[in-house]
């Protein structure tokens, strides 16, 4: 193991000792109580649980023969990534029967698409949907009639929410089953170019829609490396998915075979067998360190500086932004996938994908090899799946060399010394910045502030021609307490236009961006947020702001006396309280924590 990785992991272990011990004691007690759970239910309870089951399944369930697998699904046919899940329950039921058990859909969880809600009011429910998904997962499993579970989810908040919910039932084994990315459409760079042309008024709405439809065109995950595909990387490198399962396209024989194999594996991990592996034991401090390393090595989504912290807390582990920053310093960037390059995740998979990445990180001493997974040792993940002659899945070794050095490289020749994620500190608070898609000459921006209290205000100023200059856009009152911390990607086209015109621009916000944030330097997730009186609420138009990624500083160049004398601005946020269901989330806004603690209500 790399000495520094070991040191940081040990630090996480020491910091988490009390919380992790309490968590493990809790799931151990639950495991003792949950052995042969159906036999402990009353007869009426059991009858309710399998009243609608087919005859053969009902017989098995009534006599307690074989494990019962719970399916927690985020299926809907509005999300392209989740539409393939419609067929999965029947595949999983058949696999469970062949393994001598049964499977039932335990419950569904909501799955919203940030691509649909981007820039719209519904985006203010997006982050909170993660915690709703965790609660929904708990409701699904609360019947206590399952011996193991599989989780069907892919996109931004859905996987983290499923993980948090699954960890509340950490005594149960669990396997995550992805559906894979859609086939490649138009190049992501072409899509981004059309968006900028539209922002400038040089492309029509019809041209923009045609471009978007050429990019998002079929079943499967969006092919850029945003939060959804980062989720898949994390579930694999943290040992919750089968090896090589992340980026196999939907609707293919191999994808179906992998789904069947995942269900069989979930059945094999129950307490009634010899390979009992509860999910709460898999996700330990080493697994989370491995996840952060994977995030940096692939240039993954900055949303996971929030989600991984919330997921770790659910396992009794205290992960911090300092851990992210320190692990970033020793993790090289091994892949370039849009927005950090021109390739998409299909190209990444074809070049060697997760098997190549995991092997290189293991050989470089950056991953803990001794973790538990749903498939044995982490070294077994340095492989790729293929169809055997009988239609089952077989695994083979990954080739020694990358299939495309422009997309994926080994430890000996990384694209960059680090994945480009930095922690910023200063007068404005703490923030994160991702520089891997930002040109080197933009890693330091010093310019006057222009303050906006909404993303709509910045859009209006751009359209009015008021932003033709160097500036730092300070977009505040976008934090979790203010309005649910929406993603602000519709700010990227206008800021990208201004940067392309030669202006030095940057974004500072207590809102969110993800792995698709792109080429404009952005200090995001600023905490304390404006509504809590954070430094971002004390900035005034014209203040000189310095965003210094190499030094890890986020500063306002105002005299100490002047800065200390300022009161934090307050604004009327009542408009955020109603409409599009926001009134139902008042309790979430009142209790949510800060971005640096996972922005969770738990």
C-alpha positions in Angstrom: 0.0 0.0 0.0 1.0 3.6 -0.7 2.2 5.0 2.6 0.1 8.1 2.4 -3.1 6.2 1.5 -2.5 4.0 4.5 -2.0 7.1 6.7 -5.2 8.8 5.6 -7.3 5.6 5.9 -5.9 5.0 9.4 -6.9 8.6 10.2 -10.5 7.9 9.0 -10.6 4.7 11.1 -9.5 6.6 14.3 -11.9 9.4 13.7 -14.8 7.0 13.1 -14.1 4.5 15.9 -17.1 5.3 18.1 -19.6 5.7 15.3 -18.4 2.6 13.4 -18.4 0.5 16.5 -22.0 1.5 17.3 -23.0 0.8 13.7 -21.5 -2.7 13.6 -23.0 -3.6 17.0 -26.4 -2.6 15.6 -26.2 -4.6 12.4 -24.8 -7.6 14.3 -27.8 -7.5 16.6 -30.1 -7.2 13.7 -28.4 -10.2 12.0 -29.1 -12.3 15.1 -32.7 -11.2 15.1 -33.2 -11.7 11.4 -32.0 -15.2 10.9 -34.9 -17.2 9.3 -37.0 -14.0 9.4 -40.1 -15.5 7.9 -40.4 -18.2 10.6 -40.5 -15.5 13.2 -43.4 -13.8 11.6 -46.9 -14.6 12.6 -49.0 -16.8 10.2 -51.1 -13.8 9.2 -48.0 -11.7 8.5 -46.5 -14.5 6.4 -49.7 -15.0 4.5 -49.9 -11.3 3.6 -46.3 -11.4 2.4 -46.8 -14.1 -0.2 -50.6 -14.0 -0.9 -50.0 -13.0 -4.6 -46.9 -15.2 -5.2 -47.1 -17.9 -7.9 -47.9 -21.4 -6.5 -44.3 -22.7 -6.5 -42.9 -19.6 -4.9 -45.8 -19.6 -2.3 -44.9 -23.2 -1.4 -41.2 -22.4 -0.9 -42.1 -19.3 1.2 -44.7 -21.0 3.3 -42.3 -23.8 4.3 -39.3 -21.5 4.6 -37.3 -23.3 1.9 -34.5 -21.3 0.3 -33.7 -17.6 0.7 -36.1 -14.9 -0.3 -34.5 -12.0 -2.3 -35.9 -8.5 -2.1 -35.8 -6.3 -5.2 -35.7 -2.6 -4.5 -36.2 -0.9 -7.9 -35.9 2.7 -9.2 -37.6 1.7 -12.4 -39.5 4.2 -14.5 -39.7 4.6 -18.2 -39.1 8.4 -18.2 -35.4 8.0 -17.3 -33.5 6.5 -20.2 -31.0 5.0 -17.7 -33.8 3.2 -15.8 -36.1 2.2 -18.6 -34.3 -1.1 -19.1 -35.1 -2.1 -15.5 -38.7 -2.9 -16.6 -37.6 -6.5 -17.5 -35.2 -7.1 -14.6 -37.6 -8.4 -11.9 -38.7 -11.4 -14.1 -35.0 -12.2 -14.9 -34.2 -12.0 -11.2 -37.2 -14.1 -10.1 -36.2 -16.8 -12.6 -32.6 -16.7 -11.4 -33.7 -17.0 -7.7 -35.9 -20.0 -8.5 -33.0 -21.8 -10.2 -30.9 -21.1 -7.1 -33.6 -22.7 -4.9 -35.2 -19.6 -3.6 -37.6 -16.8 -4.4 -37.5 -13.1 -5.2 -40.1 -10.4 -4.8 -40.2 -6.7 -5.6 -39.9 -5.3 -2.1 -40.7 -1.7 -3.2 -40.0 1.1 -5.6 -38.1 4.3 -5.0 -38.5 7.6 -6.9 -36.1 8.4 -9.6 -36.0 11.9 -11.0 -33.9 13.0 -13.9 -31.7 16.1 -13.4 -31.5 16.4 -17.2 -35.2 17.1 -17.3 -35.3 19.4 -14.3 -32.1 21.3 -15.1 -32.7 25.0 -14.6 -36.3 24.4 -13.6 -38.0 24.6 -10.2 -38.1 20.8 -9.9 -34.3 20.8 -9.5 -34.8 22.1 -6.0 -36.1 18.7 -5.0 -33.2 16.8 -6.6 -30.8 16.6 -3.7 -33.5 15.9 -1.2 -34.7 13.1 -3.5 -31.6 11.2 -2.3 -32.9 11.1 1.3 -36.4 10.3 0.1 -34.9 7.3 -1.7 -33.1 6.2 1.4 -36.4 6.4 3.4 -38.2 4.5 0.6 -35.6 1.8 0.7 -36.1 1.4 4.4 -39.9 1.1 4.0 -39.4 -1.5 1.3 -37.2 -3.7 3.5 -39.1 -3.0 6.7 -41.3 -6.1 6.1 -38.4 -8.2 7.4 -39.2 -11.1 5.1 -36.0 -10.9 3.0 -32.7 -12.7 3.4 -30.8 -10.6 0.8 -31.5 -7.8 -1.6 -30.6 -6.4 -5.0 -30.8 -2.7 -5.8 -31.7 -1.4 -9.2 -30.6 2.2 -9.6 -28.1 4.2 -11.6 -28.5 8.0 -11.7 -27.4 10.9 -9.7 -29.2 10.8 -6.3 -30.6 7.3 -6.7 -27.5 5.2 -6.1 -26.4 7.2 -3.0 -30.0 7.0 -1.7 -30.1 3.3 -2.2 -26.8 2.9 -0.5 -27.9 4.9 2.6 -31.1 2.9 2.8 -29.3 -0.4 2.3 -26.9 0.5 5.1 -29.8 0.9 7.5 -30.3 -2.8 6.8 -26.6 -3.5 6.8 -27.0 -7.0 8.2 -28.5 -8.0 4.8 -26.3 -8.9 1.8 -26.9 -6.7 -1.1 -25.8 -6.5 -4.8 -26.2 -3.4 -7.0 -27.3 -4.2 -10.6 -26.7 -1.5 -13.2 -28.3 -1.3 -16.7 -25.5 0.3 -18.6 -25.0 3.3 -20.8 -26.8 4.1 -24.1 -25.0 3.6 -27.3 -22.8 6.6 -28.3 -24.6 9.4 -30.1 -23.2 12.7 -31.3 -19.9 13.8 -29.7 -20.3 15.5 -26.4 -18.1 18.3 -27.6 -20.6 18.9 -30.5 -23.5 19.0 -28.0 -21.6 21.6 -25.9 -20.8 23.7 -29.0 -24.5 23.8 -30.0 -25.5 24.8 -26.5 -23.1 27.7 -26.5 -24.2 28.8 -30.0 -27.8 28.8 -28.7 -26.8 30.9 -25.7 -25.3 33.4 -28.1 -28.4 33.4 -30.3 -26.5 31.8 -33.2 -28.5 28.5 -33.2 -32.2 28.0 -33.3 -34.3 26.1 -30.7 -34.9 23.5 -33.4 -31.2 23.0 -34.0 -30.6 22.8 -30.2 -33.3 20.2 -29.8 -31.9 18.1 -32.7 -28.5 18.2 -31.1 -29.8 17.2 -27.7 -31.8 14.4 -29.2 -28.7 13.2 -31.1 -26.9 12.9 -27.7 -29.8 11.5 -25.6 -31.3 9.1 -28.0 -32.1 5.7 -26.5 -32.3 3.5 -23.4 -29.3 3.7 -21.0 -27.3 6.1 -19.0 -26.1 9.4 -20.6 -22.7 8.7 -22.0 -20.7 11.6 -20.5 -18.9 11.1 -17.2 -21.2 12.8 -14.8 -22.6 11.7 -11.5 -24.6 8.7 -12.9 -21.6 7.0 -14.5 -19.4 8.0 -11.5 -22.0 6.1 -9.4 -21.4 3.0 -11.4 -17.6 3.3 -11.1 -18.0 3.7 -7.3 -20.3 0.7 -6.9 -17.8 -1.5 -8.8 -14.5 -0.2 -7.2 -16.2 -0.4 -3.7 -17.2 -4.0 -4.3 -21.0 -3.8 -4.6 -21.4 -4.8 -8.2 -20.1 -7.7 -10.2 -16.7 -7.2 -11.9 -16.9 -5.4 -15.2 -20.7 -4.8 -14.9 -20.7 -1.0 -15.0 -20.7 -0.1 -18.7 -22.2 -3.0 -20.6 -24.9 -1.6 -22.9 -28.6 -2.4 -22.2 -30.5 -4.9 -24.1 -27.5 -7.1 -24.9 -27.2 -10.8 -24.1 -24.2 -10.1 -21.9 -26.2 -7.5 -19.9 -29.0 -10.0 -19.3 -26.5 -12.7 -18.3 -24.8 -10.3 -15.9 -28.2 -9.5 -14.3 -28.9 -13.2 -13.8 -25.5 -13.8 -12.3 -25.9 -10.8 -9.9 -29.2 -12.3 -8.6 -27.5 -15.7 -8.1 -24.7 -14.0 -6.3 -27.0 -12.2 -4.0 -28.6 -15.5 -3.1 -25.3 -17.1 -2.4 -24.3 -14.4 0.2 -27.1 -15.0 2.7 -26.6 -16.1 6.3 -28.0 -19.6 5.4 -24.9 -20.3 3.3 -21.2 -20.4 3.8 -20.4 -17.0 2.2 -22.5 -14.6 4.4 -21.4 -11.1 3.4 -23.6 -8.3 4.8 -23.4 -5.0 3.0 -22.6 -3.1 6.2 -19.3 -5.1 6.5 -18.3 -4.5 2.9 -18.6 -0.7 3.2 -15.9 -0.1 5.7 -13.3 2.7 5.9 -11.0 1.0 3.3 -13.9 0.7 0.8 -14.6 4.4 1.1 -10.9 5.3 0.7 -11.0 3.1 -2.4 -14.0 4.9 -3.7 -12.4 8.3 -3.2 -9.3 7.1 -5.0 -11.4 5.9 -7.9 -13.2 9.3 -8.0 -9.9 11.1 -8.4 -8.3 8.6 -10.8 -11.2 9.0 -13.2 -11.9 12.7 -12.7 -15.4 11.8 -11.5 -18.3 13.9 -10.4 -17.9 16.6 -7.7 -21.3 15.6 -6.4 -19.6 12.8 -4.7 -17.8 15.2 -2.4 -21.3 15.4 -0.9 -22.7 11.9 -1.5 -19.8 9.8 -0.3 -19.7 11.7 2.9 -23.5 11.0 3.4 -23.0 7.3 2.5 -20.1 6.9 4.9 -22.1 8.5 7.7 -24.8 5.9 7.2 -22.1 3.2 7.9 -20.9 5.0 11.0 -17.9 6.5 9.2 -16.8 10.1 9.3 -15.3 11.1 5.9 -14.3 14.7 5.4 -13.3 17.0 2.6 -9.8 17.0 4.0 -9.6 13.3 3.2 -10.7 13.9 -0.4 -8.0 16.6 -0.7 -5.2 14.6 0.8 -6.0 11.5 -1.3 -6.2 13.6 -4.4 -2.6 14.6 -3.9 -1.4 11.0 -4.4 -3.8 9.8 -7.1 -3.0 10.3 -10.7 -5.6 10.9 -13.4 -5.8 7.7 -15.5 -8.8 8.4 -17.7 -10.1 11.2 -19.9 -13.8 11.0 -20.5 -16.0 14.0 -21.3 -16.0 16.6 -19.9 -12.3 15.8 -19.0 -11.7 14.6 -22.6 -13.5 13.9 -25.8 -14.4 10.2 -25.3 -17.5 8.9 -23.7 -17.9 6.0 -21.3 -18.4 3.5 -24.1 -14.9 4.4 -25.3 -13.6 4.1 -21.8 -15.1 0.6 -21.5 -13.7 -0.5 -24.8 -10.3 0.7 -23.9 -10.1 -1.6 -20.9 -12.6 0.1 -18.6 -12.9 -0.7 -14.9 -10.9 -3.9 -15.0 -7.9 -2.0 -16.4 -8.3 0.9 -13.9 -8.6 -1.3 -10.9 -5.6 -3.4 -11.9 -3.4 -0.3 -12.4 -4.5 1.2 -9.0 -4.0 -2.1 -7.2 -0.5 -2.5 -8.7 0.3 1.1 -7.8 -0.6 0.4 -4.2 -3.4 3.0 -4.2 -6.3 0.6 -3.5 -6.8 -1.5 -0.4 -6.7 -5.0 -1.8 -8.0 -6.7 1.4 -11.5 -5.4 1.3 -14.6 -7.6 1.2 -16.7 -7.5 -2.0 -19.7 -9.3 -3.3 -17.4 -11.3 -5.6 -14.4 -12.2 -3.5 -11.1 -10.3 -3.6 -10.8 -6.9 -5.2 -8.1 -8.4 -7.4 -10.8 -10.5 -9.1 -12.2 -7.2 -10.4 -9.2 -6.7 -12.6 -11.0 -8.7 -15.3 -13.7 -8.3 -17.9 -16.9 -10.4 -18.4 -17.7 -12.3 -21.6 -20.4 -14.7 -22.7 -19.6 -18.4 -22.4 -20.8 -20.9 -24.9 -23.7 -21.8 -22.7 -24.9 -18.2 -22.3 -23.5 -17.8 -18.8 -20.9 -15.3 -17.8 -17.1 -16.0 -17.8 -14.4 -13.6 -16.8 -11.0 -13.1 -18.5 -7.9 -11.1 -17.7 -7.6 -7.5 -18.9 -5.0 -7.0 -21.6 -1.7 -5.5 -20.4 -2.0 -2.3 -22.5 -4.8 0.2 -22.8 -6.9 -0.2 -25.9 -6.8 3.6 -26.4 -4.1 5.7 -24.6 -6.1 8.9 -25.4 -8.9 7.6 -23.1 -7.3 5.3 -20.5 -3.7 5.0 -19.3 -1.7 3.1 -16.7 0.1 4.3 -13.7 3.4 4.7 -15.6 2.0 7.4 -17.9 -0.9 9.2 -16.3 -2.7 12.2 -17.9 -2.0 14.3 -14.9 -0.4 13.9 -11.5 -3.8 14.3 -9.8 -7.5 14.0 -10.7 -7.8 17.7 -10.4 -10.1 17.9 -7.4 -9.0 20.5 -4.8 -10.3 21.8 -1.5 -10.5 25.6 -1.2 -10.4 27.6 2.1 -10.6 31.3 2.8 -12.7 34.3 3.7 -15.7 33.0 1.7 -15.7 29.6 3.5 -14.8 26.1 2.2 -15.5 24.9 -1.3 -14.3 22.3 -3.8 -13.1 22.9 -7.3 -12.5 20.5 -10.2 -9.7 21.6 -12.5 -9.2 18.5 -14.7 -11.3 20.0 -17.5 -10.1 23.6 -17.0 -7.1 24.9 -18.9 -4.0 25.5 -16.8 -4.0 29.3 -17.3 -7.5 29.4 -15.7 -6.6 27.7 -12.5 -6.1 31.1 -10.9 -8.8 33.8 -11.5 -8.7 37.2 -9.8 -11.4 39.5 -10.8 -14.2 41.8 -9.5 -17.3 40.1 -8.1 -20.7 40.4 -9.7 -23.2 39.1 -7.1 -26.4 37.3 -8.0 -29.0 35.8 -5.7 -30.4 33.4 -8.4 -29.2 31.7 -11.5 -32.0 33.5 -13.4 -30.5 36.8 -12.6 -27.1 35.8 -14.1 -28.9 34.6 -17.3 -30.8 37.9 -17.6 -27.5 39.9 -17.2 -25.9 37.8 -19.9 -28.7 38.3 -22.3 -28.7 42.0 -21.6 -25.0 42.2 -22.5 -23.9 43.3 -19.1 -21.2 40.7 -18.5 -18.7 41.5 -21.3 -15.7 41.8 -18.9 -13.5 39.9 -16.5 -15.5 38.9 -13.4 -16.2 36.3 -10.8 -19.9 35.4 -10.7 -21.0 34.9 -7.0 -24.3 33.0 -7.2 -25.5 32.6 -3.6 -28.6 31.5 -1.7 -28.4 28.2 -3.6 -27.4 26.0 -0.6 -29.4 23.1 0.8 -31.2 25.2 3.5 -32.0 28.0 1.0 -33.6 26.1 -1.8 -32.4 22.4 -1.7 -29.0 23.1 -3.4 -29.9 22.7 -7.1 -27.4 22.0 -9.8 -26.6 25.1 -11.8 -25.5 23.7 -15.2 -27.5 26.2 -17.2 -24.9 28.8 -16.0 -22.2 27.0 -17.9 -23.1 27.9 -21.5 -23.1 31.7 -20.9 -20.0 31.6 -18.8 -18.3 29.4 -21.4 -19.3 31.9 -24.1 -17.7 34.7 -22.1 -14.5 32.7 -21.5 -14.3 31.9 -25.2 -14.5 35.6 -25.9 -11.3 36.1 -23.9 -12.7 37.2 -20.6 -11.4 35.8 -17.4 -14.4 34.4 -15.6 -15.1 32.1 -12.7 -18.1 30.9 -10.7 -18.4 30.9 -6.9 -21.6 29.4 -5.5 -23.1 27.6 -2.5 -25.0 25.5 -5.1 -24.0 22.4 -6.9 -22.4 21.3 -10.2 -21.4 17.8 -11.1 -18.8 15.9 -13.1 -20.2 17.7 -16.2 -19.3 21.1 -15.0 -16.7 21.6 -17.8 -14.2 24.2 -18.7 -15.1 27.2 -16.5 -13.4 27.3 -13.1 -16.0 26.9 -10.5 -15.7 27.0 -6.7 -18.8 25.1 -5.6 -20.6 23.8 -2.6 -19.4 26.8 -0.6 -20.1 26.3 3.1 -21.3 27.8 5.4 -24.0 28.7 2.8 -25.4 32.2 2.5 -28.6 31.5 4.4 -26.4 30.6 7.4 -24.6 33.9 7.2 -21.5 32.4 5.5 -18.9 34.7 4.0 -20.5 34.3 0.5 -23.4 36.4 1.9 -21.0 39.3 2.7 -19.6 39.8 -0.8 -20.5 43.0 -2.6 -20.4 43.9 -6.3 -16.9 45.0 -7.2 -15.0 43.1 -4.4 -11.9 41.5 -5.8 -12.2 37.7 -5.6 -9.3 35.4 -6.0 -10.0 31.7 -6.8 -6.6 30.0 -6.5 -6.8 26.3 -7.1 -3.1 25.5 -6.9 -2.9 27.2 -3.5 -6.3 25.9 -2.3 -7.5 29.4 -1.5 -10.8 31.2 -2.0 -10.3 34.8 -0.9 -12.0 38.2 -1.0 -9.4 40.9 -1.3 -11.0 43.4 1.1 -9.4 45.0 4.1 -9.9 43.2 7.4 -11.6 46.1 9.1 -14.0 46.5 6.2 -14.7 42.7 5.9 -15.2 42.3 9.7 -17.7 45.2 9.8 -20.0 43.8 7.2 -23.3 42.1 8.0 -24.3 39.1 6.0 -27.0 39.9 3.4 -30.5 38.4 3.9 -33.1 37.9 1.2 -36.7 36.8 1.2 -36.8 33.1 0.5 -40.5 32.5 0.8 -40.8 32.0 -3.0 -38.7 28.8 -2.6 -41.3 27.3 -0.2 -44.1 26.5 -2.5 -44.8 25.2 -6.0 -43.8 21.9 -7.7 -44.1 20.1 -4.4 -41.6 22.3 -2.5 -44.1 22.9 0.3 -43.7 19.2 1.2 -40.0 19.5 1.8 -40.1 22.3 4.4 -38.9 19.9 7.1 -36.0 18.9 4.9 -34.8 22.5 4.4 -35.1 23.1 8.1 -33.1 20.1 9.2 -30.5 19.5 6.4 -26.8 19.7 7.2 -24.1 21.5 5.3 -22.5 20.3 2.1 -19.3 19.3 3.9 -21.2 16.9 6.1 -23.2 15.3 3.3 -26.2 17.7 3.0 -28.4 15.1 4.6 -31.4 15.2 6.8 -30.3 12.2 8.9 
